[in-house]
Structures are given as structure tokens and as C-alpha cells.
Amino acid sequence: MQRTLAQCGSLSDWQAFAASWDDLELDTYMADRGRYRRRRHAVYAAEMTGAIRREPDRPHYQSREYNQLHGGIARRFEPIVPAIGGGSSILTILRFCRTLFGRLAPASHSWDIEVHQFRIEARAEEKGQPTPEGVHRDGVDYVLVLLINRRNIASGTTTIHAPDGRLLGSFTLTKPFDAALVDDRRVHHGVTAVEPLDPLSPAYRDVLVVTFRKT
């Protein structure tokens, strides 16, 4: 995946990009009252060609049809900081997504894009839930989940399901640049809880989630 991304542009700021996960803010919307998720959020827009533009910050919204735990409310998260949101790595990732998803949907002329930085922390007294809403769809067209870092955790297995709930497959993102690409219209997905291998050391799973929706 790293080689594939590099064909779409520079990853020259990757070290700073990955380090920015140390500066995420606590997600205060957790319906399960969990304290294990940190995140930042940004919105972009793109046409088939040309610049990918960062849009003004706006709340993240999902209907309860797609997220029964947190849907139905506008959730406003701290924005991705400008240096990271306009940096080479994130723009290269977005160009890769536009190229791939554009081939899958050639009739689409423009995209609404949301980008989420997630850190899921695991402690001895509290497992981290990457998808506390369970197996779900995001309510978009396509999704990229890109692993940034994984430290001192067990599990975190991605599962892919048919709309009727049948398990189609599973895999675990273990190394930076491991990725899942999801056709959100066709399948559901989820991730199992993570727990620390060493309960006395920091334990977390850092991912970038990018969603593309036709406009």
C-alpha cells in the first residue's frame, strides 16, 4: 500500500503525520460512556480532476439507520490541524482514493469527503472498541481504513459481512500502511475490541478513516 500511495504523490511528511495522532482530542459523544476513543475530523471536496479542497469544518452526522448508537445527532469534533490536513501525506491518500473510487464510479463527477483520525486506547480495566456501534455501514459510497500505528494491543480484527449478517471474511491490520477498502453500499464491516498485551504500558490502535460520498 505504501508503494501504491507513493505513485499518487509525496509522503514526505509521514513522520509528522503519524506523530499527529499523539495530539487527538477525547471523543465526548460516546453513548457507552467509554473514555477510549480520541479523534479529529476534516471535510474535503473534489471533482474528477483538479485540486482537492478542504472545506469549512462542519459536524459529523449519521442517521440512526447507519449508526444506532451515535446516529441522529450532529457531532462536532476538533478539526485536523492545518499543517496535517494540508500536508503531503493526507493529500496523497485522498488522490489515491479519488483515482480508485472514480474508476469504480465513473459517472460520479464530484465527491464529498470526510477524514477521521482515530486513536482507540486499551486499558486493563477498559477494552477499546474501534466500532462500538457494532457491525455497520457508514452510509457513504466508499471507505478507506488505513493503519497508522499499532502499539501493545491484541485483536482489532476487521470483519466483513453481507447485508444479511453473514461473515464474508476477516483480517487484522497489523503494520503501518495496512489498509481496508470497503464498498459501503454492498457490505457491512466491524472491528473487534482491542486489549493491552502489557497492562502497564500504553496500548492503542491508530487509524485514518476516509469516506467518499457521491454528490
N, C-alpha and C positions, 0 to 999 in steps of 0.2 A: 504493500500500500504506500509506503514511503516513496518508492521509486515512481509509482503511478502519480502521486501528488506532485512530485518534482517535475513531471512533464507538463504540468499546468502552471508552473510559476515557482517563485523562490520560497524556501522555508528558512531563510537566513535568520529570522528572529525566533526560531523554535525554542531555544533555551529560555528566553524571556517569556514566550507564550506559555510554555509548560509551567514555569515558575509562577505565573499569574494565578494559578489555582490555589496558591497559598493565601490569596487575598480575596476569597469569596465571602459573601455575607450569609448569615444564617437564614434559612427559609422559615419564615414565621407563620406560614399558612398551613402547616401540617395538621390535618384533621386527626391523626392518631397521636398528636402531641409529641411526636418524636423531635429530637434535637440532633439528628444525624445527617441532615441534608443542608449543604451550602450551595449557593448558586449565584450567577449573574446572567443577564439576558440582553439581547440586542435584536433589532429588526433591520432587515435589508430589503431592497427591491432590485430586480434585474429583468432586462429584456434578453432576447436570444443572443444578442451581441452587445458590445459596449461595456461601459463601466458598471460595476456592481455598487449600488449606492446604499450607504447607511441611512436609515430613516429615523425620524424623531422617536424617542422612546415612547412605548405605549404598554399598557397592561397586557399580560398573557391571559388569554381566555380560552377555555374549552367547555363545551356543553357537557351536561351530565350523561349524555349518550355515550361520550367517549371517556369520561373520567368521572365515575360515580363518587369517588372520594373527594376530589377537589374541583369538580366541574361546577359550572353555574355561577361562578364569581370571577370578577376581574382581579387577577393577582399581579401586583406591581412589584417587580424585583429591582434590586440595584443594577444599574447598567454595566455592561462590559466597558472597561476603561478605554478611552480613546486610543491610546498607544497600542493596545492589543486589538481592539476592534477594527482599527485601520491598518494593522500590520501585515507583513507579507504572508505569514502562515495562514491566518484566517482567510485572507482574500484568495490565496491559492486553493484552499479547501473549498471555498464557495465556487470558484471557477470550475474545479473538478466536478462538483455536484451539478452545476448548470449544464456542463457538457454531457454528463451521463444521463441525467434526468431529461434533458432536452431530446436526446436520442430516443428515450422511451416514450416521450410525449411530444412528437414533432409538431403537433398542431398548437401547442401552447406557446404564446408569444411573450408572456411575462409571468413573473413569479413573485409571490410574497414569501419571504424567507425569515424564519426565526432561528436564532442561535442561542443555545443554552450552555453555560459552563456549569457542570455539576461535580461536587465532591460528596461522596457518600462515606461517612465515617462509621467505624465499627468499634464498639467497646465491649468489655466483658459483660456489662450489665445491659447493653442495648445493641442488638444487631442493627446493621444498616440496611435499609430497604431501598434499592435502586428504583423499584416500581411499586410503591406502597398501594397503588390503585389496583394491582394485580395484572393479569394478562389483559391487554387492551389494544386499541388503536388510538392513534394520536389525532385523527380527524383531518389529516392532510393528504397529500399525494405520495410523497416520498420522504424517507428519513435516512440520515446517516448517523450512526453512533461510532465515534472514534475514541479509542482508548488513549488517554494521555499518560496516565501513570497508575500503578497498582502497587500498594505497599502493605505487606504484613496482613493479607487477608486470605481467607478461604472462600470458595464458592463464587457467587456472582456469575452464574451461568445464564446465558441468554437462551430463551425458549421461543420457538416459532410455532404458531398454531393456525389451523384452518378456522374459518368463521364459526364452525360448529364446535370448536374447542379441541379438536383432535390435534395431538402433538405431531408436528411435521419434522422437527429436528431441534437439536440443541448444540451449543458450543460455548466456550468460555474465552473471552478476550483477556489475554494474559500479558502481552507485551505492547509497549507504545507503538502506535500506528495500526494495531489490530482493529478491525472495523466490522460493523454490520451495516448492510444496505437493505432497506426494507421498503417494499411496495405496500404502503399503508392501506391501499384500497382493497388488497387481496388477502392479507394475513394480519393476525394479531401477534403481539410479542410481549414478553415479560422478562424479568431478570430476578433470579433467586437472591435471597438475603445474603449479606456478607458478614463474616465474623472474624475477629482477630486471631491470627495464629499465636502471637505472643500478646497476652492481655496487658502487659506492662509497657508496650511500645505503641506509638501511633499507628493506626490502621485505617486505610482509606482507598477508595476507588475513584479516580478522576476521569471523567469522560466529557467530550464535546458532543452535543446533540444538535443536529441541523435539520430543520424541516422545510420542505419546499411545497408550496400550495399554488396551484394554477390560479391566475387572476384574469 
